Amino acid sequence: MDLKPLFNNFITSGIKSQDLEPIKRVKVLNLFLLILAVGAPLFGIFYFFIGADFLFYAIVIAAVLWVSDILLLRWTKNISISGNFAFFIFWATLLLIKWNTGGMSTGSLMLLSWIWNVVLILMAVFITGYLGGTIWTTVIFIEAGVLIHLFRIGYQFPDLIPFDISPAYSLGAYLSGLLVILVIAFVYEKEKDDVADRVGDISRALVESKRYIDTIIAASPLPTFVIDAGHRVIQWNRALQEMTGIPEEAMAGKKAHNALYADDQWSLADIIIEKPDSIEKRFSESIVSKTDNGAFQMEMHFPAIQEGIRAMVTVAPIVDINGSIKGAIETIQNVTNLSGEKYTLHDSLKQAVELSPHPIFAIDSTGRINFWNKACEKYFGYSFSQMAGKSPLTLVAKPVRKSFRETVVKVFRGGTRTGEEWKYYSAQGEPRYVLASAYAIQAGDRKSRECVVVNTDMANLKSRMNKLERDETEANKRLKSLTGEYALLRKNLATYIRGKGAGGFHEEPDISKLKAEMKSLKEEVEDLKKEY
């Protein structure tokens, strides 16, 4: 078993971030808490054996609080809260130890207290920053001032350390403080090196990614350009060069060419950087679609390109991790055909469904078929040339023609119909049973509507249902078999265990996966039955 991922998840508190600095601080804080939580009980045992019960209980409580702080950090993901909580427990524990071990009455122990104070200050600076480190330094200096004042007025601090072991205790505590400082320094340097390595890897990956993206844009058959936040062209691909006749060298670092302007001043890419909210209002009649990430697709006319073209333009902002716009990308697809006619959303939709596996046809406002995809040709046995301009009622069985007409009329009035059960006849006279849906779309002239009929062969649905039912039956058999085998196994084991004089049989085999599979099969069958 590979424990490295598990330890890494523990040491990072499950935090995942592109920013490596917080991850580094979380790792160091967790290691610091782990050292304290493990090391503190050892000091507690020492205090217990010398009779300093108060310090023993104080350190045990501190260790428990440090463990809880590890959980707090994992729960809140807040380094500042967890760090300051850890430092407060650390400072309070040190204060109790110094107060009860003559910390201000013996020179060596005074040095000891300052060694551990240095540990606290270093960790505070590293984890909470210079402001947090300054605050904790101030607290420590105030504490030291109060203790010195009490010492000078003759206050006698209790000393729970026996005189004969005081030197060894002082030296051990002093060396342990130095060891912690060295561990912190080592961890810091290691993390710094690791971060540097990761930053280097990320930088190389970013360079490779940029080169890869640049290559994709440069080789894209769609005319594309990219600008930065300063409206300077940073990509002007080969397809756009061929469309506009303007070489990349002439555009690099400059404003987008006025041949691509959407108004008198800017291209759409410029507008989406400066005034993204204005696009929907200014170009509402041209917008074909938009996305949640701020991208738009629209039809536009570019009179200065190739003596005037119609184009489908896609423009999108380029944002950083904080959502700030750092640039924009724009593609211009020439959709003017050789006769000068416009390429419309209607044409785009027809192209999209041409290769659909479902038989799909469209009916114009006169009730005639004007679209017939490849699946229709295969399913009904008629080519588009045979069906173009004809009424679809020639295919529809007489008993359902009334339902068919009513559905088409409702769709032309703006409705949508789903789950219609119709019967057609193929060119060979064979019946075709379908589950149909009908939708209204804008016609090519942009003034009228068309009715699109999407057909799903019910034979395929029934075949799927039969297969699911067979799968369900098989699963039931497997479950029944497993249950029987399990009951027999349990009976035999129980008999064997009673013969050996042992306790009962408590564990049961896990059949939850099979039950989940059964539930999924049943739900799918029920859904298909409802649809059918």
C-alpha positions in Angstrom: 0.0 0.0 0.0 1.4 3.4 -1.0 1.1 5.7 2.0 2.7 8.7 0.3 -0.6 10.1 -1.1 -2.3 9.5 2.3 0.5 11.3 4.1 0.5 14.1 1.6 -3.2 14.6 2.0 -2.8 14.7 5.8 0.1 17.1 5.7 -1.7 19.5 3.3 -5.1 19.2 5.2 -6.7 18.2 1.9 -6.1 21.7 0.5 -5.8 21.9 -3.3 -4.6 25.2 -4.8 -2.7 26.5 -7.8 -1.0 28.9 -5.4 1.9 26.9 -3.8 2.6 29.4 -1.0 -0.4 28.5 1.1 0.3 24.8 0.6 3.8 25.3 1.9 2.6 27.1 5.0 0.0 24.5 5.7 2.6 21.7 5.5 4.9 23.5 7.9 2.1 24.3 10.3 0.9 20.7 10.3 4.5 19.4 10.9 4.9 21.9 13.7 1.6 20.7 15.3 2.6 17.1 14.8 6.0 17.6 16.5 4.3 19.4 19.5 1.6 16.8 19.8 4.1 13.9 19.8 6.9 15.6 21.8 4.8 17.3 24.5 3.7 14.0 26.2 7.4 13.0 26.5 8.0 16.2 28.5 4.8 15.4 30.4 6.1 12.0 31.4 9.3 13.7 32.7 7.3 16.2 34.8 5.1 13.3 36.1 8.1 11.4 37.4 9.6 14.4 39.2 6.3 15.0 40.9 5.2 18.1 38.9 1.7 16.8 38.3 0.3 20.2 37.4 2.7 20.6 34.5 2.0 17.0 33.4 -1.7 17.7 33.1 -1.1 21.0 31.5 1.1 19.5 28.8 -1.3 16.6 28.1 -4.1 19.1 27.7 -1.9 21.2 25.3 -1.1 18.0 23.3 -4.8 17.3 22.9 -5.5 20.9 21.9 -2.7 20.7 19.2 -4.3 17.5 17.8 -7.7 19.3 17.7 -6.0 22.2 15.9 -4.8 19.8 13.2 -8.5 18.8 12.7 -9.5 22.5 12.9 -7.1 23.3 10.1 -8.5 20.5 8.0 -12.0 21.6 8.6 -11.7 25.4 8.2 -8.8 25.5 5.7 -8.0 28.7 7.5 -4.2 29.0 8.2 -4.5 32.2 10.2 -7.1 30.9 12.7 -5.4 27.5 13.2 -1.9 29.1 13.3 -2.8 31.6 16.0 -4.6 29.0 18.0 -1.6 26.8 18.0 0.7 29.7 18.9 -1.6 30.7 21.8 -1.5 27.2 23.3 2.3 27.1 22.7 2.8 30.4 24.4 0.5 29.6 27.3 2.2 26.3 27.9 5.7 27.9 27.9 4.5 30.5 30.3 3.2 27.9 32.7 6.4 25.9 32.5 8.6 29.0 33.0 6.4 30.2 35.9 6.6 26.8 37.7 10.3 25.9 37.0 12.0 29.1 38.3 12.3 30.4 34.8 13.3 33.9 35.9 15.5 32.9 38.8 18.1 30.8 37.0 20.3 32.2 34.2 20.3 29.0 32.3 16.6 28.7 32.4 16.2 32.3 31.3 18.2 31.4 28.2 16.0 28.3 27.8 12.8 30.5 27.8 14.2 32.7 25.1 15.2 29.8 22.9 11.6 28.6 22.9 10.3 32.1 22.4 12.5 32.3 19.3 10.7 29.1 18.1 7.4 30.8 18.6 8.4 34.0 16.8 9.9 32.2 13.8 6.8 30.1 13.4 4.4 33.1 13.8 6.3 35.1 11.1 6.3 32.2 8.7 2.7 31.1 9.2 0.8 34.3 9.8 3.2 36.8 8.1 5.1 39.7 9.4 2.0 41.3 11.0 1.2 38.2 13.0 4.9 37.7 13.9 5.1 41.3 15.1 2.0 40.9 17.3 3.4 37.7 18.9 6.8 39.3 19.3 5.1 42.2 21.2 3.2 39.7 23.4 6.5 37.9 24.3 8.3 41.2 25.1 5.4 42.3 27.3 5.5 38.9 29.0 9.3 39.1 29.5 8.9 42.7 30.9 6.3 41.5 33.5 8.4 38.6 34.6 11.6 40.7 34.9 9.6 43.3 37.0 8.3 40.5 39.3 11.8 39.1 39.6 13.3 42.5 40.5 10.7 43.2 43.2 11.7 39.9 44.8 8.9 37.7 43.7 9.8 34.0 44.3 8.8 31.8 41.4 8.1 28.2 42.3 10.7 25.8 41.1 9.4 22.2 40.6 12.7 21.0 39.1 14.9 19.2 41.7 18.2 20.9 42.2 20.3 17.8 41.3 18.7 17.5 37.8 18.3 21.1 37.1 21.4 21.4 34.9 20.6 18.4 32.9 17.0 19.6 32.5 18.1 23.0 31.4 20.6 21.6 28.8 18.0 19.1 27.5 15.3 21.7 27.1 17.8 24.1 25.5 19.0 21.5 23.0 15.4 20.4 22.2 14.6 24.1 21.5 17.6 24.3 19.1 16.5 21.0 17.5 13.0 22.4 16.8 14.6 25.5 15.3 16.8 23.3 13.1 13.8 21.2 12.1 11.8 24.3 11.2 14.7 25.6 9.2 15.2 22.3 7.4 11.5 22.0 6.6 11.4 25.6 5.4 14.4 25.1 3.1 13.0 21.8 1.8 9.6 23.3 1.1 11.3 26.3 -0.5 13.3 24.0 -2.8 10.2 21.9 -3.5 8.2 25.0 -4.3 11.0 26.2 -6.5 11.0 22.9 -8.3 7.3 22.9 -8.7 7.3 26.5 -9.9 9.9 25.5 -12.4 7.8 22.5 -13.5 4.7 24.7 -13.8 6.6 27.3 -15.7 7.9 24.7 -18.1 4.4 23.3 -18.4 3.0 26.7 -19.0 5.6 27.4 -21.7 4.8 24.1 -23.3 1.0 24.7 -23.0 1.4 28.2 -24.5 3.4 26.8 -27.4 0.8 24.1 -27.9 -2.1 26.5 -27.8 -0.2 28.9 -30.1 0.3 26.0 -32.5 -3.3 25.0 -32.4 -4.5 28.6 -33.1 -1.9 29.1 -35.8 -2.9 25.9 -37.6 -6.6 26.3 -37.0 -8.7 26.4 -40.3 -10.9 29.1 -38.6 -9.6 32.6 -39.1 -8.6 33.6 -35.5 -6.9 36.4 -33.7 -6.1 37.0 -30.0 -5.5 40.3 -28.2 -4.2 41.1 -24.8 -5.7 43.5 -22.2 -3.9 46.4 -23.9 -5.7 45.6 -27.2 -2.5 44.5 -28.8 -2.6 41.6 -31.3 -0.6 38.6 -29.9 -2.0 36.0 -32.4 -3.0 36.4 -36.0 -3.3 33.0 -37.6 -2.6 31.8 -41.1 -6.3 31.4 -42.0 -7.0 35.0 -41.0 -4.0 36.1 -43.1 -5.5 34.4 -46.1 -8.9 35.8 -45.4 -7.8 39.4 -44.9 -4.5 39.4 -47.0 -2.8 41.0 -44.0 0.4 39.2 -42.7 1.0 38.4 -39.1 4.1 40.6 -39.0 2.0 43.7 -39.9 -0.4 43.1 -37.0 1.8 41.8 -34.1 1.7 44.2 -31.2 -0.8 46.5 -32.9 -4.5 47.1 -32.6 -6.9 44.8 -34.5 -7.3 45.9 -38.2 -10.2 48.1 -39.0 -11.5 45.5 -41.5 -12.6 43.5 -38.4 -14.3 46.4 -36.6 -17.8 45.8 -35.3 -18.3 49.6 -35.0 -16.4 52.7 -35.9 -13.7 52.1 -33.2 -13.3 48.5 -32.1 -13.5 44.9 -33.0 -15.8 42.6 -30.9 -12.7 41.3 -29.1 -11.9 44.9 -28.1 -15.4 45.5 -26.9 -15.6 42.4 -24.8 -12.5 43.6 -23.0 -13.6 47.1 -22.4 -17.4 46.9 -22.2 -18.5 43.2 -22.1 -22.0 44.1 -20.7 -22.8 46.3 -23.7 -22.5 43.5 -26.3 -25.9 42.0 -25.7 -27.6 45.4 -25.9 -25.8 46.7 -28.9 -25.8 43.6 -31.0 -29.0 41.9 -29.9 -30.3 41.4 -33.4 -27.0 39.7 -34.5 -26.5 37.4 -31.5 -27.1 33.7 -32.4 -26.0 32.3 -29.0 -24.2 33.1 -25.8 -22.6 31.1 -23.0 -22.4 31.5 -19.2 -18.6 32.3 -19.5 -19.3 35.5 -21.5 -18.7 34.1 -25.0 -21.0 35.2 -27.9 -21.7 33.9 -31.4 -23.2 36.3 -33.9 -23.8 36.9 -37.6 -21.9 40.0 -38.9 -21.1 41.7 -42.2 -17.5 42.7 -43.0 -17.7 44.9 -46.1 -13.9 45.5 -46.1 -13.0 41.8 -46.4 -13.0 40.2 -49.8 -15.5 42.8 -51.2 -17.9 42.0 -48.4 -18.6 38.8 -46.5 -21.1 37.4 -44.1 -19.5 35.7 -41.1 -20.3 33.7 -38.0 -18.2 35.4 -35.3 -17.3 33.8 -32.0 -15.8 36.0 -29.4 -14.8 35.2 -25.8 -12.9 36.8 -23.0 -9.7 35.3 -21.7 -9.7 35.5 -17.9 -7.2 34.7 -15.1 -7.8 32.6 -12.0 -9.5 35.6 -10.3 -11.9 36.2 -13.2 -10.2 39.3 -14.4 -10.2 39.8 -18.2 -6.7 39.5 -19.5 -7.5 39.4 -23.2 -9.9 38.1 -25.8 -10.1 35.6 -28.7 -12.2 36.1 -31.8 -12.9 33.7 -34.7 -14.4 34.8 -38.0 -15.9 32.1 -40.2 -16.9 33.1 -43.7 -20.4 31.8 -44.3 -21.1 33.5 -47.6 -21.6 30.9 -50.3 -20.6 31.4 -53.9 -23.9 32.9 -54.9 -23.7 35.4 -52.1 -26.5 33.9 -50.0 -26.3 34.0 -46.3 -25.5 31.0 -44.1 -28.1 31.0 -41.3 -28.8 29.3 -38.1 -31.4 27.3 -39.9 -28.7 25.9 -42.2 -26.5 25.2 -39.3 -29.2 23.2 -37.5 -29.9 21.2 -40.6 -26.2 20.4 -40.9 -26.1 19.3 -37.3 -28.9 16.8 -37.6 -28.0 15.5 -41.1 -25.9 12.7 -39.6 -28.1 12.0 -36.6 -28.9 8.3 -36.1 -32.6 9.2 -35.6 -34.9 9.7 -38.7 -35.5 13.4 -38.7 -37.5 15.5 -41.3 -38.8 19.0 -41.5 -42.1 20.4 -42.7 -42.4 23.9 -44.1 -45.3 26.3 -43.6 -47.1 24.8 -46.7 -47.1 21.3 -45.1 -44.4 20.0 -47.5 -41.2 18.2 -46.6 -38.1 20.3 -47.1 -35.5 18.4 -45.1 -34.9 14.6 -45.0 -31.8 13.3 -43.3 -29.7 10.2 -44.1 -31.4 8.2 -41.3 -34.8 8.9 -42.9 -33.6 7.6 -46.2 -32.4 4.4 -44.6 -35.4 4.0 -42.3 -38.2 4.7 -44.7 -36.5 3.7 -48.0 -37.1 7.0 -49.7 -34.4 9.4 -50.9 -34.7 13.2 -50.2 -35.3 13.8 -53.9 -38.3 11.5 -53.7 -39.8 13.2 -50.6 -38.9 16.8 -51.2 -42.0 18.9 -51.7 -44.4 16.1 -50.8 -46.7 15.8 -47.9 -45.5 13.6 -45.0 -49.1 12.2 -44.8 -48.2 9.9 -47.6 -46.1 8.0 -45.1 -48.4 8.2 -42.1 -50.9 5.4 -41.5 -54.5 6.5 -41.8 -55.6 5.9 -38.2 -53.0 8.4 -36.9 -53.2 11.0 -39.6 -55.5 13.2 -37.6 -53.2 13.1 -34.6 -50.3 13.9 -36.9 -52.1 17.0 -38.4 -53.1 18.3 -35.0 -49.5 17.9 -33.7 -48.0 19.8 -36.7 -50.6 22.6 -36.3 -49.8 23.0 -32.6 -46.1 23.2 -33.4 -46.6 25.9 -36.0 -48.5 27.9 -33.4 -45.4 27.7 -31.1 -45.9 24.6 -29.2 -43.7 21.5 -28.7 -45.0 17.9 -28.7 -43.2 14.9 -27.3 -44.0 11.2 -26.8 -46.3 10.9 -29.9 -46.9 7.3 -31.0 -47.2 7.2 -34.7 -47.2 4.5 -37.4 -45.6 5.1 -40.8 -45.2 2.9 -43.9 -41.8 2.4 -45.6 -41.2 2.3 -49.3 -41.6 -1.5 -49.1 -45.0 -1.2 -47.4 -43.6 -2.3 -44.0 -45.0 -0.7 -40.9 -42.7 1.6 -38.9 -43.7 2.3 -35.3 -42.1 5.4 -33.7 -42.1 7.5 -30.7 -42.0 11.1 -32.1 -41.2 14.6 -30.9 -42.0 17.7 -32.9 -40.4 21.2 -32.5 -40.7 24.6 -34.1 -37.6 26.3 -35.6 -37.1 29.5 -37.5 -37.1 29.0 -41.3 -34.4 30.0 -43.6 -36.2 33.2 -44.6 -36.3 34.2 -40.9 -39.9 35.1 -41.3 -41.7 31.8 -41.0 -41.5 28.6 -39.0 -40.8 25.0 -39.8 -41.8 21.9 -37.9 -39.0 19.4 -37.2 -40.1 15.8 -36.4 -37.6 13.6 -34.6 -38.5 9.9 -34.7 -37.3 7.1 -32.4 -37.9 3.5 -33.6 -40.1 1.8 -31.0 -38.7 -1.6 -32.0 -35.3 -0.4 -30.7 -37.0 0.8 -27.5 -38.7 -2.5 -27.0 -35.5 -4.3 -27.7 -33.7 -2.3 -25.0 -36.6 -2.9 -22.6 -36.4 -6.7 -23.3 -32.7 -6.7 -22.7 -33.1 -4.8 -19.5 -35.8 -7.2 -18.3 -33.5 -10.1 -19.1 -30.7 -8.4 -17.2 -33.1 -7.8 -14.3 -34.1 -11.5 -14.3 -30.5 -12.6 -14.4 -29.6 -10.2 -11.6 -32.5 -11.5 -9.5 -31.3 -15.0 -10.1 -27.8 -14.0 -9.0 -29.1 -12.3 -5.9 -31.3 -15.3 -5.0 -28.4 -17.7 -5.6 -26.0 -15.5 -3.5 -28.6 -15.2 -0.7 -29.1 -19.0 -0.6 -25.3 -19.6 -0.6 -24.9 -17.0 2.1 -27.6 -18.5 4.3 -26.0 -22.0 3.9 -22.6 -20.7 4.6 -23.8 -18.9 7.7 -25.5 -22.0 9.0 -22.4 -24.1 8.5 -20.1 -21.5 10.1 -22.5 -21.1 13.0 -22.5 -24.9 13.5 -18.7 -25.0 13.3 -18.3 -22.1 15.8 -20.7 -23.6 18.3 -18.7 -26.8 18.1 -15.5 -24.9 18.9 -17.1 -23.0 21.8 -16.6 -19.6 20.2 -18.9 -16.6 20.1 -21.5 -15.9 17.4 -21.1 -15.0 13.8 -21.6 -11.3 13.3 -20.2 -10.2 10.0 -22.3 -10.4 6.8 -21.1 -10.4 3.3 -21.4 -7.2 1.4 -24.1 -7.5 -1.3 -24.7 -3.8 -1.5 -23.0 -3.5 -4.9 -25.3 -6.1 -6.3 -28.4 -4.5 -4.8 -27.3 -1.1 -6.2 -27.0 -2.8 -9.6 -30.4 -4.3 -9.2 -31.9 -0.9 -8.2 -30.3 0.8 -11.2 -31.7 -1.9 -13.6 -35.2 -1.6 -12.2 -35.2 2.2 -12.4 -34.1 2.1 -16.0 -36.7 -0.4 -16.9 -39.4 1.6 -15.2 -38.3 4.8 -16.9 -38.4 3.1 -20.3 -41.8 1.6 -19.5 -43.1 5.1 -18.6 -41.6 6.6 -21.8 -43.1 3.7 -23.9 
